[in-house]
Amino acid sequence: MNAPSVYDTIIIGGGPGGSTAGAFLAKAGQRVLVLEREIFPRFHIGESLLPFGNDVLKETGVWPKVEAAGFQPKYGAEFFVSNGSRWQRFWFARGLVPGYGQTFQVERARFDHILLDHASACGCEVRQGCAAKEVTRTDGGWRVTLDDGEVRGRWLIDASGRDTFIGRALGLPKTPLNIPKRVAVYAHFTGIYRNPGDAEGHITIVRLRDGWFWLIPLAGGKTSVGMVRMLDDLKQFGGSVEEWFAKTIAESSELTRRMKDAQQVGEFYKTSDYSYRYAQLAADRAILIGDAGGFIDPIFSSGVHIATKSGQWASDLILRADTQKRSLTIGEQRHYTREMHRFMDIYRDMILMYYDNRAFEVFMHPRNRFRMVQTVNSILAGNMRRSFDMWWRVKLFRLICALHRRVPIVPRLDYTET
Ligand SMILES: Cc1cc2nc3c(=O)[nH]c(=O)nc-3n(C[C@H](O)[C@H](O)[C@H](O)COP(=O)(O)OP(=O)(O)OC[C@H]3O[C@@H](n4cnc5c(N)ncnc54)[C@H](O)[C@@H]3O)c2cc1C
């Protein structure tokens, strides 16, 4: 039997997280293997990017390829009540930090392919249609078993997304998130209403009393539409997810207006109970990035941003330790885990507020005292940097929501259809 190939780093998964980590490591001179189970292009949900996520793509060098790909430009987000009685539109360019006014809505099949090809152009060996089957610790690294043999690496990055390959293989503990079980059902459509002008690429969120829809306009006339509701409600409904989806649209005048000429393109998908998080995201020679480490909820379109950012952090950590010929220290492992959890916690707190109908009422009646609207624009653009400017305004927003729960400060939202 041939001796297994040996790499500096093996990355399991060639989504945005894995491709980004691979690009950074290969550019720094490492011998990197990216294992991707599927053959790209392949469908993936998660099409709405955030402007603050552009920076990492610029640093790997893939940004000009993304810009040249003809994706739908995205300048902001808008929120509607399901009966259309109230709506708010936000523009990233009006955020607290200048320079983050635009990003893209991307068909992930093409976007992920561009990123994976870029990782290869940076020097990664990419094996598509090649799944990792097992991982075993070795002296000073890892052995990964494939269908047709095995490979070895000093470092291992788990970028396997919601498959959470290492988490499952090693039986790692998860931390409770205290988020109720929800389900997302989604498909691509043509013939959906589009805003005129620069708002054409805005993500539209239509808020139901007990859930929400996203409408993400993609290039070429397609729109990604998804519904998020409680898993228990689906069980109670009893019919198919397609019927549930259609019934919910028919019950909302805003969705009916936008989707009256919609034609479904391709399959219908369902993802249930999607929020989870591992308690520990790094070991001495392994790091979990992106969805392989945890995922909270798609409302703020943060998934790709977190996946690429964690890919960058992981590659920085590996490069630093590798040049010093050592493993990750306990301190580094804890620090990485803390930073990732903090990143997710910021989103978790905002998500809990979003699902709270009283807090959503405050959100839908923004008043620009203390530059609160700029703060919301910045958060929607993905600004998760620690800054006093943001911190105290978010606290103030929370305080206003808490007060509104006791004494109405803004008008109540009415979801009833006439
Ligand atoms: C309903 C829903 C809506 C979403 N909407 C958005 C959105 O609008 N914007 C946004 O930014 N995010 C969104 N997300 C989140 C986003 O999809 C993810 O956060 C993002 O794709 C994570 O990237 P990743 O690289 O970590 O994992 P992935 O993109 O999932 O990539 C993982 C890759 O690993 C491969 N793989 C898995 N197992 C193996 C194995 N054993 N061996 C080899 N390869 C393997 C898979 O084939 C896959 O290609 C949404 C998620 C859901 C569930």
The ligand as an ORCA input file, in Angstrom:
! r2SCAN-3c Opt
* xyz 0 1
  C     -32.524     28.578      5.954
  C     -31.180     29.228      5.933
  C     -31.014     30.469      5.327
  C     -29.753     31.085      5.311
  N     -29.607     32.338      4.765
  C     -28.398     32.942      4.802
  C     -28.186     34.216      4.200
  O     -29.094     34.813      3.612
  N     -26.941     34.763      4.273
  C     -25.907     34.119      4.889
  O     -24.797     34.663      4.939
  N     -26.073     32.903      5.439
  C     -27.274     32.306      5.399
  N     -27.415     31.065      5.928
  C     -26.256     30.422      6.538
  C     -25.262     29.938      5.507
  O     -25.901     29.055      4.625
  C     -24.100     29.248      6.203
  O     -23.802     29.915      7.406
  C     -22.829     29.174      5.357
  O     -23.050     28.460      4.173
  C     -21.702     28.528      6.177
  O     -20.574     28.307      5.385
  P     -19.604     27.078      5.725
  O     -18.464     27.192      4.779
  O     -19.356     27.023      7.165
  O     -20.463     25.766      5.390
  P     -21.149     25.309      4.041
  O     -21.378     26.460      3.153
  O     -22.328     24.482      4.416
  O     -20.064     24.379      3.349
  C     -19.732     23.131      3.901
  C     -19.226     22.221      2.777
  O     -18.700     21.040      3.374
  C     -18.997     19.934      2.560
  N     -18.920     18.731      3.393
  C     -19.757     18.348      4.385
  N     -19.340     17.200      4.924
  C     -18.206     16.829      4.271
  C     -17.322     15.726      4.374
  N     -17.505     14.739      5.260
  N     -16.244     15.676      3.544
  C     -16.039     16.647      2.612
  N     -16.882     17.728      2.460
  C     -17.936     17.807      3.291
  C     -20.392     20.244      2.045
  O     -20.648     19.551      0.844
  C     -20.332     21.763      1.850
  O     -20.015     22.108      0.525
  C     -28.660     30.429      5.924
  C     -28.828     29.169      6.501
  C     -30.072     28.570      6.525
  C     -30.224     27.224      7.181
*
